[in-house]
Amino acid sequence: MVGRKSKWGMAVRYTLTTLLLLVMIYPFIYLVLNSFASWDQVDRKVIPTHFTLRSWSWLFGNATTAAPAPWIHAFINTIIVATIATGLMLLFAIMVAYALAKINFKGKAFVNNAILFQMFFPAIILLIPQFLMITNVGLLDTYAGMIIPTMLSMWAIFMYTNFFKAIPDTLIEAAKLDGAGDMKILFRIVLPMSKSISTVIFLFLFTDRWTNLLWDLIVSKSDSTVTLNVLISQMFGPYATFPGPMYAASVVLTLPLIILFLFFSKKFQEGMQFTLK
């Protein structure tokens, strides 16, 4: 009797878990289905019954009803901006965190507290000062204007600092006795030991920058710098009559993030175990 109750409980848990999973992934399923649906069924049926490649063909330059937006160029722009910005965020976070964790200098406590204090500020309050800054130095509608104001992550510095503090000081001191400088210690010893946490930080930073809309919408003023998420936001504007291609573009925007997560899933899980300790 107890065994039967246990089996029923297991079945209920699996059923509820499956239903919850379906609810969570249904928006992406809906996205994919509508990107392949015939245009007369897009957003008109929960599950389309007729499928076509018309939206994808329109998206990649074979538009017959209207001039297509620069989707391919926008995708390349998104890759450039997100990759460079994430790389710079990681580089600065690693160097600042190592200094805070392993180097004694005057004002260290103040810098550490300032970083923690900055994390509590909503990013939107810096929007106007950042916009005025890049406008005054002539970086509006440029890659630099989209990257520079977003290339410092206080959260990444905080995460790396906590991880570096857990690395034994004796290891650092031994390397210094062998003649290694701080930069060599950081990139040859400390960083290789930080692969798991680096994966977590990289995925979060890249995802956040990849999907950033507000800043790109403000800075980008032409097709030469427009990013994919900005074009998708125009689904409710100039391209509202072409929802199928918008869904196809949304799939293109989402797919690289899924591929990255699947590729780094093992390291991501290891890094998350550290962050949850």
N, C-alpha and C positions, 0 to 999 in steps of 0.2 A: 504493500500500500504506500509505504514511504517512497519506494523507488518510482512508483507511478506518479506520485505528486511531484517528485523531483523532475521527471521527464516533462510533465505538463508545465512546470515553472520554467524549464529550459526552453520549451517551445514558445512560450509567451514572450520570454526575453528576446529570443531570436526574431520573432515576428515583429515586436516593437522596434528592435534595432534596425531591421530591414526597412520598415516603414519610415523611420526617422531618416535613414540613409537616402531613401528615395525622395523624401521631401527636400533634403539638402542638395541633392544633385540634379533635381528636376529642372531648376532654372537653366543649367548648362545644357541639359538634354533638349529643352525647349529652344535654346539658342541654336544648337546644331540643326535640329529638325527644321526650323524656320529659315535657316540659311540655305537649305536645299529644297524648300517647299516652292511650289509654283506661286507666282506673285498674287494670284487671286485668292490664295489660301493663307498667306502670311498674316498672322495675328487674328485670324478668323476661326481657326480650329485649334483645339487643345493639342491634337495629334494630326498633322496634315496627312492627306491620303495620296496626293500627287507630288512627285518630286522632280526637280530639274536642276541643272547646273547654271541656270540663267543668272542667278545672283552672283555667283563666283566669276562667271564670264564677264559680267558687267563691272565687277569690282576690279578686275585685272586688265581693264582697258578695252573691252569689247562692247562698250555701251552703244546702243542704237537709238535710245529714247532721249538721252541727255549726255552732255559731256561729263565723263566720270571725274570724280575728285582724285587728287594725286595720292591714291591709297598706297601704292608701292613705295613712292618717295616718302610718304608719311611713316610707313613702317620702318624704313631705313633710318629716318630721323629719330624715331623712338629708340631704336637699337643704339644709335650713336650717343644720344643724350643719356639714356639709362645706364649704359655700360661705363661711360667716362665718369658720370656723377657717382655711381656706386663704387668704382675703383678709387676715386679720390676720397670718398667717405671712409672706405676701409683703410686706406693709407694713412690719413690723418688720425683716424681713431686708434690705429695700432701704435703710432708713434706717441701720441698724447697719453694713451693709457699706459704704455711702458714707462714713460717718465713719471706718471703719477703713482705707479705701483712699485717701481724698483729704483728710482733715483730720488735722493733727498736734495731738495732745493728750497730756497727761501720763498715763502708764499704758496707752498704746495697745498696747504689746507684751504687757503682762500680760493685757489683755482678749482679744487675738488668741490668745494661748497657752491661755487658759482655755476659749475656744470650741473650739479643736482638742482639748484635753484632754477636754472634755465629750462630744465625738463618739465617743470610745472607750468610753463607759459604755453598757451595755445599758439600754434604756429601762425595763425591768421593775424595776430596783432603785429607781426613783423612784415606783413604783406606790403603795406604802403611804403615804409622806409626802404625795403628792398627794391620795390619798383622805382622809387625816386632815385635810388643809388645807381641802378643799371641804366636808367634813362639819362642821368647827368653825365655818365662816363661813356655814353654812346653804345651801349650793349643791347639795346632794345631790338628784338627780332633777330637775335644771333644765338648760335649754340652756346657761346660763353655766357650770355645773359640767362639762359635756361639752366646752365650747369652750376656756375659759381655760387649763387645764393643757396644752393641745396647741397653743397659738397661737404658740409660739416654736420655730423650726427652726434648729438649729445648722448642719445641712447646707446649708440655703438661704443662710444668712449666709456660709458658707465659699465657696459657688459664686459668689454675687454679688460678694464681695470680690475674688476672683481676676479676675472679668470687669472690674470697675470699675478695677482696677489697670492694665489694658491700655489704658484710655482716656487719651489724651495729656493731661498736666497743663497744657499750653499752652492747650488748649481751655477748661479750667476757669478758668485765669487770665484769659483774654480775656473770658469772661463776667463775671467779677468786676470787671474794669476798666469794663465797661459798666453796672455798678451792680447786677448780679444777686446775690441772696443764695444761700446754700447750698441752701435748699429749692427755690427756683426753678430753680437749676442742675440739681438732682437730678431734678425732675419734668418740666422743659421740655427739658433737653438730654441728660442721662445716661440716663434711663429710656427715651426713644424710641429710643436707640441699642442698647437691651438687649432688644429684642422676642424675638429668637431664644432667648436663654438664659432669658428670663422664661417663655417657652412650655414649655421643658423643666422648669424648676423647678415651674411651676404644675401641669403634668400629673402629675409625681411626687408633689407634695404633696397634690393633690386625690385622686389614686388611693389614696394611703396613708390619708388621713382618711376617704374614702368607704367603704373596706373595713375600717376599724378596728373590731374586735370586742371586744377585752378591756376597754378603757376604757369603752366604751358599756355593756357588760354589767354592769360594776361600778356605774356611776353611775345608769343608768336603772332605776327601780323601778316604773314604771307605764306604762300605754298612752299617756299624754300625752307622754312623751319617748322612748319606745322607737324604735329605728332598725331599718331593714330587715334589716341583717345580724344583729341580735340575734334577731329573729323567725325568721330562717332557721336560726340555731343551735339553735332549739327543734325542728328537724326530728327530733332524737333525744330529744325530750321530749314535751310536751303534744300536738304536732301530728305525731307520728311515724306515725300512721295515715293521713296525707294527704300522701304524698310527691309526688304530682303537682303540687299547688299550691306545694309547696316549690321544685320545679324551675322553675315559672313565676315565682315570686318571685326566684329566682336569676338568671333571664334579665333581669328588670326591674332588678336590682341591677347586672348586668354591662353592659347595653346602653348606658347613658349614657357609660360609660368608653370604649367602642368608638367611639361617635359623636364624643366629644371628640377622641380620637386621630386619627380620619379628618379631622376639621375642621381640626386644627392640625398635620397630618402634615408639611407643607412646612416650617413654622417649627421643628417638632420636629427634623427632620433637620438643619437649619442649626445649631440650638443644640447638637446632639450632636456635630457636627463640631468645634465650639469646645472642648467638654469633653474630646474625645479627643486634642486637640493636646498 
